[in-house]
Amino acid sequence: MGTAVQTWPISELTGREINVLSVWRYVNCYPRAIEIMEGVRSNALRPDVTKLITHRFAGLDSIPSAYDTAGRTRDGDSNVIIKAVVNF
């Protein structure tokens, strides 16, 4: 549950236009989300959320680069970074 009082970097959040949404997580709350993603994978549902993956990395050795990329808004070619994924 954490502490009752949290400190947030509001200037950083608003400057980067980051929205923070609080959620409560309980056991067995993921089946519907998994069902939706399976439908997307089988093309039974639209949109294809795999298109949100903008940067892919290969192997465990690439994890530091993936984290560095995911922490920025644009890559070295000025392309927008939405989602970075590490494939094994």
Phi and psi restraints in degrees (range 20) as a CNS / XPLOR table:
assign (resid 1 and name C) (resid 2 and name N)
       (resid 2 and name CA) (resid 2 and name C) 1.0 77.9 20.0 2
assign (resid 2 and name N) (resid 2 and name CA)
       (resid 2 and name C) (resid 3 and name N) 1.0 -168.7 20.0 2
assign (resid 2 and name C) (resid 3 and name N)
       (resid 3 and name CA) (resid 3 and name C) 1.0 -89.8 20.0 2
assign (resid 3 and name N) (resid 3 and name CA)
       (resid 3 and name C) (resid 4 and name N) 1.0 161.5 20.0 2
assign (resid 3 and name C) (resid 4 and name N)
       (resid 4 and name CA) (resid 4 and name C) 1.0 -69.5 20.0 2
assign (resid 4 and name N) (resid 4 and name CA)
       (resid 4 and name C) (resid 5 and name N) 1.0 -29.8 20.0 2
assign (resid 4 and name C) (resid 5 and name N)
       (resid 5 and name CA) (resid 5 and name C) 1.0 -116.0 20.0 2
assign (resid 5 and name N) (resid 5 and name CA)
       (resid 5 and name C) (resid 6 and name N) 1.0 125.8 20.0 2
assign (resid 5 and name C) (resid 6 and name N)
       (resid 6 and name CA) (resid 6 and name C) 1.0 -112.7 20.0 2
assign (resid 6 and name N) (resid 6 and name CA)
       (resid 6 and name C) (resid 7 and name N) 1.0 146.5 20.0 2
assign (resid 6 and name C) (resid 7 and name N)
       (resid 7 and name CA) (resid 7 and name C) 1.0 -108.6 20.0 2
assign (resid 7 and name N) (resid 7 and name CA)
       (resid 7 and name C) (resid 8 and name N) 1.0 125.4 20.0 2
assign (resid 7 and name C) (resid 8 and name N)
       (resid 8 and name CA) (resid 8 and name C) 1.0 -120.0 20.0 2
assign (resid 8 and name N) (resid 8 and name CA)
       (resid 8 and name C) (resid 9 and name N) 1.0 144.1 20.0 2
assign (resid 8 and name C) (resid 9 and name N)
       (resid 9 and name CA) (resid 9 and name C) 1.0 -80.9 20.0 2
assign (resid 9 and name N) (resid 9 and name CA)
       (resid 9 and name C) (resid 10 and name N) 1.0 78.4 20.0 2
assign (resid 9 and name C) (resid 10 and name N)
       (resid 10 and name CA) (resid 10 and name C) 1.0 -58.6 20.0 2
assign (resid 10 and name N) (resid 10 and name CA)
       (resid 10 and name C) (resid 11 and name N) 1.0 -41.6 20.0 2
assign (resid 10 and name C) (resid 11 and name N)
       (resid 11 and name CA) (resid 11 and name C) 1.0 -60.6 20.0 2
assign (resid 11 and name N) (resid 11 and name CA)
       (resid 11 and name C) (resid 12 and name N) 1.0 -43.2 20.0 2
assign (resid 11 and name C) (resid 12 and name N)
       (resid 12 and name CA) (resid 12 and name C) 1.0 -64.1 20.0 2
assign (resid 12 and name N) (resid 12 and name CA)
       (resid 12 and name C) (resid 13 and name N) 1.0 -45.0 20.0 2
assign (resid 12 and name C) (resid 13 and name N)
       (resid 13 and name CA) (resid 13 and name C) 1.0 -62.4 20.0 2
assign (resid 13 and name N) (resid 13 and name CA)
       (resid 13 and name C) (resid 14 and name N) 1.0 -48.4 20.0 2
assign (resid 13 and name C) (resid 14 and name N)
       (resid 14 and name CA) (resid 14 and name C) 1.0 -72.8 20.0 2
assign (resid 14 and name N) (resid 14 and name CA)
       (resid 14 and name C) (resid 15 and name N) 1.0 -35.9 20.0 2
assign (resid 14 and name C) (resid 15 and name N)
       (resid 15 and name CA) (resid 15 and name C) 1.0 -63.5 20.0 2
assign (resid 15 and name N) (resid 15 and name CA)
       (resid 15 and name C) (resid 16 and name N) 1.0 -34.8 20.0 2
assign (resid 15 and name C) (resid 16 and name N)
       (resid 16 and name CA) (resid 16 and name C) 1.0 -96.0 20.0 2
assign (resid 16 and name N) (resid 16 and name CA)
       (resid 16 and name C) (resid 17 and name N) 1.0 5.9 20.0 2
assign (resid 16 and name C) (resid 17 and name N)
       (resid 17 and name CA) (resid 17 and name C) 1.0 54.7 20.0 2
assign (resid 17 and name N) (resid 17 and name CA)
       (resid 17 and name C) (resid 18 and name N) 1.0 47.1 20.0 2
assign (resid 17 and name C) (resid 18 and name N)
       (resid 18 and name CA) (resid 18 and name C) 1.0 -95.3 20.0 2
assign (resid 18 and name N) (resid 18 and name CA)
       (resid 18 and name C) (resid 19 and name N) 1.0 126.5 20.0 2
assign (resid 18 and name C) (resid 19 and name N)
       (resid 19 and name CA) (resid 19 and name C) 1.0 -94.9 20.0 2
assign (resid 19 and name N) (resid 19 and name CA)
       (resid 19 and name C) (resid 20 and name N) 1.0 133.0 20.0 2
assign (resid 19 and name C) (resid 20 and name N)
       (resid 20 and name CA) (resid 20 and name C) 1.0 -108.0 20.0 2
assign (resid 20 and name N) (resid 20 and name CA)
       (resid 20 and name C) (resid 21 and name N) 1.0 125.6 20.0 2
assign (resid 20 and name C) (resid 21 and name N)
       (resid 21 and name CA) (resid 21 and name C) 1.0 -121.5 20.0 2
assign (resid 21 and name N) (resid 21 and name CA)
       (resid 21 and name C) (resid 22 and name N) 1.0 122.1 20.0 2
assign (resid 21 and name C) (resid 22 and name N)
       (resid 22 and name CA) (resid 22 and name C) 1.0 -84.2 20.0 2
assign (resid 22 and name N) (resid 22 and name CA)
       (resid 22 and name C) (resid 23 and name N) 1.0 136.0 20.0 2
assign (resid 22 and name C) (resid 23 and name N)
       (resid 23 and name CA) (resid 23 and name C) 1.0 -136.5 20.0 2
assign (resid 23 and name N) (resid 23 and name CA)
       (resid 23 and name C) (resid 24 and name N) 1.0 152.1 20.0 2
assign (resid 23 and name C) (resid 24 and name N)
       (resid 24 and name CA) (resid 24 and name C) 1.0 -100.9 20.0 2
assign (resid 24 and name N) (resid 24 and name CA)
       (resid 24 and name C) (resid 25 and name N) 1.0 136.8 20.0 2
assign (resid 24 and name C) (resid 25 and name N)
       (resid 25 and name CA) (resid 25 and name C) 1.0 -116.1 20.0 2
assign (resid 25 and name N) (resid 25 and name CA)
       (resid 25 and name C) (resid 26 and name N) 1.0 127.5 20.0 2
assign (resid 25 and name C) (resid 26 and name N)
       (resid 26 and name CA) (resid 26 and name C) 1.0 -124.1 20.0 2
assign (resid 26 and name N) (resid 26 and name CA)
       (resid 26 and name C) (resid 27 and name N) 1.0 163.5 20.0 2
assign (resid 26 and name C) (resid 27 and name N)
       (resid 27 and name CA) (resid 27 and name C) 1.0 -62.3 20.0 2
assign (resid 27 and name N) (resid 27 and name CA)
       (resid 27 and name C) (resid 28 and name N) 1.0 145.7 20.0 2
assign (resid 27 and name C) (resid 28 and name N)
       (resid 28 and name CA) (resid 28 and name C) 1.0 62.3 20.0 2
assign (resid 28 and name N) (resid 28 and name CA)
       (resid 28 and name C) (resid 29 and name N) 1.0 31.2 20.0 2
assign (resid 28 and name C) (resid 29 and name N)
       (resid 29 and name CA) (resid 29 and name C) 1.0 -97.8 20.0 2
assign (resid 29 and name N) (resid 29 and name CA)
       (resid 29 and name C) (resid 30 and name N) 1.0 -0.4 20.0 2
assign (resid 29 and name C) (resid 30 and name N)
       (resid 30 and name CA) (resid 30 and name C) 1.0 -98.0 20.0 2
assign (resid 30 and name N) (resid 30 and name CA)
       (resid 30 and name C) (resid 31 and name N) 1.0 -12.0 20.0 2
assign (resid 30 and name C) (resid 31 and name N)
       (resid 31 and name CA) (resid 31 and name C) 1.0 -55.1 20.0 2
assign (resid 31 and name N) (resid 31 and name CA)
       (resid 31 and name C) (resid 32 and name N) 1.0 -41.7 20.0 2
assign (resid 31 and name C) (resid 32 and name N)
       (resid 32 and name CA) (resid 32 and name C) 1.0 -66.8 20.0 2
assign (resid 32 and name N) (resid 32 and name CA)
       (resid 32 and name C) (resid 33 and name N) 1.0 -40.4 20.0 2
assign (resid 32 and name C) (resid 33 and name N)
       (resid 33 and name CA) (resid 33 and name C) 1.0 -63.6 20.0 2
assign (resid 33 and name N) (resid 33 and name CA)
       (resid 33 and name C) (resid 34 and name N) 1.0 -41.1 20.0 2
assign (resid 33 and name C) (resid 34 and name N)
       (resid 34 and name CA) (resid 34 and name C) 1.0 -64.8 20.0 2
assign (resid 34 and name N) (resid 34 and name CA)
       (resid 34 and name C) (resid 35 and name N) 1.0 -40.5 20.0 2
assign (resid 34 and name C) (resid 35 and name N)
       (resid 35 and name CA) (resid 35 and name C) 1.0 -60.5 20.0 2
assign (resid 35 and name N) (resid 35 and name CA)
       (resid 35 and name C) (resid 36 and name N) 1.0 -42.9 20.0 2
assign (resid 35 and name C) (resid 36 and name N)
       (resid 36 and name CA) (resid 36 and name C) 1.0 -63.0 20.0 2
assign (resid 36 and name N) (resid 36 and name CA)
       (resid 36 and name C) (resid 37 and name N) 1.0 -46.1 20.0 2
assign (resid 36 and name C) (resid 37 and name N)
       (resid 37 and name CA) (resid 37 and name C) 1.0 -66.4 20.0 2
assign (resid 37 and name N) (resid 37 and name CA)
       (resid 37 and name C) (resid 38 and name N) 1.0 -35.2 20.0 2
assign (resid 37 and name C) (resid 38 and name N)
       (resid 38 and name CA) (resid 38 and name C) 1.0 -64.5 20.0 2
assign (resid 38 and name N) (resid 38 and name CA)
       (resid 38 and name C) (resid 39 and name N) 1.0 -37.8 20.0 2
assign (resid 38 and name C) (resid 39 and name N)
       (resid 39 and name CA) (resid 39 and name C) 1.0 -65.2 20.0 2
assign (resid 39 and name N) (resid 39 and name CA)
       (resid 39 and name C) (resid 40 and name N) 1.0 -37.4 20.0 2
assign (resid 39 and name C) (resid 40 and name N)
       (resid 40 and name CA) (resid 40 and name C) 1.0 -65.4 20.0 2
assign (resid 40 and name N) (resid 40 and name CA)
       (resid 40 and name C) (resid 41 and name N) 1.0 -43.7 20.0 2
assign (resid 40 and name C) (resid 41 and name N)
       (resid 41 and name CA) (resid 41 and name C) 1.0 -61.3 20.0 2
assign (resid 41 and name N) (resid 41 and name CA)
       (resid 41 and name C) (resid 42 and name N) 1.0 -38.1 20.0 2
assign (resid 41 and name C) (resid 42 and name N)
       (resid 42 and name CA) (resid 42 and name C) 1.0 -86.2 20.0 2
assign (resid 42 and name N) (resid 42 and name CA)
       (resid 42 and name C) (resid 43 and name N) 1.0 5.0 20.0 2
assign (resid 42 and name C) (resid 43 and name N)
       (resid 43 and name CA) (resid 43 and name C) 1.0 64.7 20.0 2
assign (resid 43 and name N) (resid 43 and name CA)
       (resid 43 and name C) (resid 44 and name N) 1.0 17.1 20.0 2
assign (resid 43 and name C) (resid 44 and name N)
       (resid 44 and name CA) (resid 44 and name C) 1.0 -78.4 20.0 2
assign (resid 44 and name N) (resid 44 and name CA)
       (resid 44 and name C) (resid 45 and name N) 1.0 -21.4 20.0 2
assign (resid 44 and name C) (resid 45 and name N)
       (resid 45 and name CA) (resid 45 and name C) 1.0 -121.2 20.0 2
assign (resid 45 and name N) (resid 45 and name CA)
       (resid 45 and name C) (resid 46 and name N) 1.0 153.7 20.0 2
assign (resid 45 and name C) (resid 46 and name N)
       (resid 46 and name CA) (resid 46 and name C) 1.0 -122.8 20.0 2
assign (resid 46 and name N) (resid 46 and name CA)
       (resid 46 and name C) (resid 47 and name N) 1.0 154.4 20.0 2
assign (resid 46 and name C) (resid 47 and name N)
       (resid 47 and name CA) (resid 47 and name C) 1.0 -81.6 20.0 2
assign (resid 47 and name N) (resid 47 and name CA)
       (resid 47 and name C) (resid 48 and name N) 1.0 166.6 20.0 2
assign (resid 47 and name C) (resid 48 and name N)
       (resid 48 and name CA) (resid 48 and name C) 1.0 -81.3 20.0 2
assign (resid 48 and name N) (resid 48 and name CA)
       (resid 48 and name C) (resid 49 and name N) 1.0 99.0 20.0 2
assign (resid 48 and name C) (resid 49 and name N)
       (resid 49 and name CA) (resid 49 and name C) 1.0 -69.9 20.0 2
assign (resid 49 and name N) (resid 49 and name CA)
       (resid 49 and name C) (resid 50 and name N) 1.0 -12.0 20.0 2
assign (resid 49 and name C) (resid 50 and name N)
       (resid 50 and name CA) (resid 50 and name C) 1.0 -64.6 20.0 2
assign (resid 50 and name N) (resid 50 and name CA)
       (resid 50 and name C) (resid 51 and name N) 1.0 -19.9 20.0 2
assign (resid 50 and name C) (resid 51 and name N)
       (resid 51 and name CA) (resid 51 and name C) 1.0 -71.1 20.0 2
assign (resid 51 and name N) (resid 51 and name CA)
       (resid 51 and name C) (resid 52 and name N) 1.0 -12.8 20.0 2
assign (resid 51 and name C) (resid 52 and name N)
       (resid 52 and name CA) (resid 52 and name C) 1.0 -76.5 20.0 2
assign (resid 52 and name N) (resid 52 and name CA)
       (resid 52 and name C) (resid 53 and name N) 1.0 -14.1 20.0 2
assign (resid 52 and name C) (resid 53 and name N)
       (resid 53 and name CA) (resid 53 and name C) 1.0 -77.2 20.0 2
assign (resid 53 and name N) (resid 53 and name CA)
       (resid 53 and name C) (resid 54 and name N) 1.0 111.7 20.0 2
assign (resid 53 and name C) (resid 54 and name N)
       (resid 54 and name CA) (resid 54 and name C) 1.0 -100.9 20.0 2
assign (resid 54 and name N) (resid 54 and name CA)
       (resid 54 and name C) (resid 55 and name N) 1.0 -20.2 20.0 2
assign (resid 54 and name C) (resid 55 and name N)
       (resid 55 and name CA) (resid 55 and name C) 1.0 -139.6 20.0 2
assign (resid 55 and name N) (resid 55 and name CA)
       (resid 55 and name C) (resid 56 and name N) 1.0 129.1 20.0 2
assign (resid 55 and name C) (resid 56 and name N)
       (resid 56 and name CA) (resid 56 and name C) 1.0 -118.7 20.0 2
assign (resid 56 and name N) (resid 56 and name CA)
       (resid 56 and name C) (resid 57 and name N) 1.0 143.5 20.0 2
assign (resid 56 and name C) (resid 57 and name N)
       (resid 57 and name CA) (resid 57 and name C) 1.0 -128.7 20.0 2
assign (resid 57 and name N) (resid 57 and name CA)
       (resid 57 and name C) (resid 58 and name N) 1.0 150.7 20.0 2
assign (resid 57 and name C) (resid 58 and name N)
       (resid 58 and name CA) (resid 58 and name C) 1.0 -113.7 20.0 2
assign (resid 58 and name N) (resid 58 and name CA)
       (resid 58 and name C) (resid 59 and name N) 1.0 127.1 20.0 2
assign (resid 58 and name C) (resid 59 and name N)
       (resid 59 and name CA) (resid 59 and name C) 1.0 83.5 20.0 2
assign (resid 59 and name N) (resid 59 and name CA)
       (resid 59 and name C) (resid 60 and name N) 1.0 161.9 20.0 2
assign (resid 59 and name C) (resid 60 and name N)
       (resid 60 and name CA) (resid 60 and name C) 1.0 -63.4 20.0 2
assign (resid 60 and name N) (resid 60 and name CA)
       (resid 60 and name C) (resid 61 and name N) 1.0 -31.8 20.0 2
assign (resid 60 and name C) (resid 61 and name N)
       (resid 61 and name CA) (resid 61 and name C) 1.0 -65.2 20.0 2
assign (resid 61 and name N) (resid 61 and name CA)
       (resid 61 and name C) (resid 62 and name N) 1.0 -19.0 20.0 2
assign (resid 61 and name C) (resid 62 and name N)
       (resid 62 and name CA) (resid 62 and name C) 1.0 -89.0 20.0 2
assign (resid 62 and name N) (resid 62 and name CA)
       (resid 62 and name C) (resid 63 and name N) 1.0 -2.0 20.0 2
assign (resid 62 and name C) (resid 63 and name N)
       (resid 63 and name CA) (resid 63 and name C) 1.0 -58.1 20.0 2
assign (resid 63 and name N) (resid 63 and name CA)
       (resid 63 and name C) (resid 64 and name N) 1.0 -44.4 20.0 2
assign (resid 63 and name C) (resid 64 and name N)
       (resid 64 and name CA) (resid 64 and name C) 1.0 -58.7 20.0 2
assign (resid 64 and name N) (resid 64 and name CA)
       (resid 64 and name C) (resid 65 and name N) 1.0 -40.0 20.0 2
assign (resid 64 and name C) (resid 65 and name N)
       (resid 65 and name CA) (resid 65 and name C) 1.0 -67.0 20.0 2
assign (resid 65 and name N) (resid 65 and name CA)
       (resid 65 and name C) (resid 66 and name N) 1.0 -37.7 20.0 2
assign (resid 65 and name C) (resid 66 and name N)
       (resid 66 and name CA) (resid 66 and name C) 1.0 -64.6 20.0 2
assign (resid 66 and name N) (resid 66 and name CA)
       (resid 66 and name C) (resid 67 and name N) 1.0 -43.3 20.0 2
assign (resid 66 and name C) (resid 67 and name N)
       (resid 67 and name CA) (resid 67 and name C) 1.0 -63.6 20.0 2
assign (resid 67 and name N) (resid 67 and name CA)
       (resid 67 and name C) (resid 68 and name N) 1.0 -41.8 20.0 2
assign (resid 67 and name C) (resid 68 and name N)
       (resid 68 and name CA) (resid 68 and name C) 1.0 -61.6 20.0 2
assign (resid 68 and name N) (resid 68 and name CA)
       (resid 68 and name C) (resid 69 and name N) 1.0 -43.5 20.0 2
assign (resid 68 and name C) (resid 69 and name N)
       (resid 69 and name CA) (resid 69 and name C) 1.0 -65.8 20.0 2
assign (resid 69 and name N) (resid 69 and name CA)
       (resid 69 and name C) (resid 70 and name N) 1.0 -45.6 20.0 2
assign (resid 69 and name C) (resid 70 and name N)
       (resid 70 and name CA) (resid 70 and name C) 1.0 -64.0 20.0 2
assign (resid 70 and name N) (resid 70 and name CA)
       (resid 70 and name C) (resid 71 and name N) 1.0 -23.1 20.0 2
assign (resid 70 and name C) (resid 71 and name N)
       (resid 71 and name CA) (resid 71 and name C) 1.0 -84.2 20.0 2
assign (resid 71 and name N) (resid 71 and name CA)
       (resid 71 and name C) (resid 72 and name N) 1.0 -0.9 20.0 2
assign (resid 71 and name C) (resid 72 and name N)
       (resid 72 and name CA) (resid 72 and name C) 1.0 -115.1 20.0 2
assign (resid 72 and name N) (resid 72 and name CA)
       (resid 72 and name C) (resid 73 and name N) 1.0 166.4 20.0 2
assign (resid 72 and name C) (resid 73 and name N)
       (resid 73 and name CA) (resid 73 and name C) 1.0 -96.3 20.0 2
assign (resid 73 and name N) (resid 73 and name CA)
       (resid 73 and name C) (resid 74 and name N) 1.0 -23.5 20.0 2
assign (resid 73 and name C) (resid 74 and name N)
       (resid 74 and name CA) (resid 74 and name C) 1.0 -138.6 20.0 2
assign (resid 74 and name N) (resid 74 and name CA)
       (resid 74 and name C) (resid 75 and name N) 1.0 149.1 20.0 2
assign (resid 74 and name C) (resid 75 and name N)
       (resid 75 and name CA) (resid 75 and name C) 1.0 -89.5 20.0 2
assign (resid 75 and name N) (resid 75 and name CA)
       (resid 75 and name C) (resid 76 and name N) 1.0 -172.9 20.0 2
assign (resid 75 and name C) (resid 76 and name N)
       (resid 76 and name CA) (resid 76 and name C) 1.0 -63.7 20.0 2
assign (resid 76 and name N) (resid 76 and name CA)
       (resid 76 and name C) (resid 77 and name N) 1.0 -21.8 20.0 2
assign (resid 76 and name C) (resid 77 and name N)
       (resid 77 and name CA) (resid 77 and name C) 1.0 -96.3 20.0 2
assign (resid 77 and name N) (resid 77 and name CA)
       (resid 77 and name C) (resid 78 and name N) 1.0 12.0 20.0 2
assign (resid 77 and name C) (resid 78 and name N)
       (resid 78 and name CA) (resid 78 and name C) 1.0 67.4 20.0 2
assign (resid 78 and name N) (resid 78 and name CA)
       (resid 78 and name C) (resid 79 and name N) 1.0 18.4 20.0 2
assign (resid 78 and name C) (resid 79 and name N)
       (resid 79 and name CA) (resid 79 and name C) 1.0 -79.3 20.0 2
assign (resid 79 and name N) (resid 79 and name CA)
       (resid 79 and name C) (resid 80 and name N) 1.0 142.1 20.0 2
assign (resid 79 and name C) (resid 80 and name N)
       (resid 80 and name CA) (resid 80 and name C) 1.0 -68.3 20.0 2
assign (resid 80 and name N) (resid 80 and name CA)
       (resid 80 and name C) (resid 81 and name N) 1.0 136.8 20.0 2
assign (resid 80 and name C) (resid 81 and name N)
       (resid 81 and name CA) (resid 81 and name C) 1.0 -100.8 20.0 2
assign (resid 81 and name N) (resid 81 and name CA)
       (resid 81 and name C) (resid 82 and name N) 1.0 117.8 20.0 2
assign (resid 81 and name C) (resid 82 and name N)
       (resid 82 and name CA) (resid 82 and name C) 1.0 -105.6 20.0 2
assign (resid 82 and name N) (resid 82 and name CA)
       (resid 82 and name C) (resid 83 and name N) 1.0 -53.0 20.0 2
assign (resid 82 and name C) (resid 83 and name N)
       (resid 83 and name CA) (resid 83 and name C) 1.0 -145.0 20.0 2
assign (resid 83 and name N) (resid 83 and name CA)
       (resid 83 and name C) (resid 84 and name N) 1.0 128.1 20.0 2
assign (resid 83 and name C) (resid 84 and name N)
       (resid 84 and name CA) (resid 84 and name C) 1.0 -107.3 20.0 2
assign (resid 84 and name N) (resid 84 and name CA)
       (resid 84 and name C) (resid 85 and name N) 1.0 134.9 20.0 2
assign (resid 84 and name C) (resid 85 and name N)
       (resid 85 and name CA) (resid 85 and name C) 1.0 -128.6 20.0 2
assign (resid 85 and name N) (resid 85 and name CA)
       (resid 85 and name C) (resid 86 and name N) 1.0 138.6 20.0 2
assign (resid 85 and name C) (resid 86 and name N)
       (resid 86 and name CA) (resid 86 and name C) 1.0 -104.2 20.0 2
assign (resid 86 and name N) (resid 86 and name CA)
       (resid 86 and name C) (resid 87 and name N) 1.0 120.6 20.0 2
assign (resid 86 and name C) (resid 87 and name N)
       (resid 87 and name CA) (resid 87 and name C) 1.0 -96.4 20.0 2
assign (resid 87 and name N) (resid 87 and name CA)
       (resid 87 and name C) (resid 88 and name N) 1.0 140.6 20.0 2
